[in-house]
Amino acid sequence: SIHAYHFVIDRFGRVFRVVPESDVANHAGPSVWADPENAYVGLNESFLGVAVETQTGEEQTASPGQIHSLRILTEM
């Protein structure tokens, strides 16, 4: 089966690994991104995908617990 994200951070800030970092997740679909030095084609192969749980239909920012988890995950 195809999973969309490497990690999911739930509304309480708990982190769940869905796909190992060594594997490709389908978080970006067919995609292209570039900066002044590089161009990336197929972002699924180039980047890790992280999803943050929020409520559907409401504009909501990440909770303090989610932000804390995102910082720790980024450091790792």
N, C-alpha and C positions, 0 to 999 in steps of 0.2 A: 504494500500500500504506500501511497505517497503522502507524506506529512508536510505541512506548510511552514513550520517553524522549528528551529533548533531548541528554543526555550520558550516557555510560557510563564509569565509572572501573574499570579492570580490577584484578586482584589485585596488579599491580606499580605501580599508581598512574598508569598512562597514561590520558589522557583522550581519549575519542572523541566527536566531535559526530555524532549520528545524525540529528537534526532541527534545522534552523536556528532560532535564537531567535525569529525573526519568524513562524514557523509553529507550529501547534498540534500537540502530541503527546498521545497518549491514555494519560497516566500516572495519572490520578485517576479515570477512569470517571465515571459520574453521581455528582456530589458537591456538598456544601454545607459551608461553613466560615464561622464568624463570630468576630469579636473585639468588644470594646466599641464600636468605631467603625464597623466595616464588616461587611457580609455578602457572601460570595462564592458564587455559584452557577455550577457548571460550572468547576471548578478547572483543567481542561485549558487553558482560554482565559486564565486569570489568573496562572498560575505556570509556571515551568520545571520539568521533571522530570529528576532525576539518579538513576541507579542505580549502586550500588556492588557489585561482584562479590564474593561469598563462596561457600563450599562449601555445597551442598545438604545439609540434614539435620543440620547442626552449628551450634550457637550460636557465632557468631564475630563479633568486632568488626572494625572497619576497621583495616587495617594503618597504620603510621606514614606510608608513602608515599601511601596513599589519603587519609588525613587532610590531609596536606600539599596534595595536589591539590584536595581539597574547599575548603580555605582559599583557594587561588589562584583557583579557579573562582568562588567567592563574591565575592572582591575585584573580579574582572573584571566 
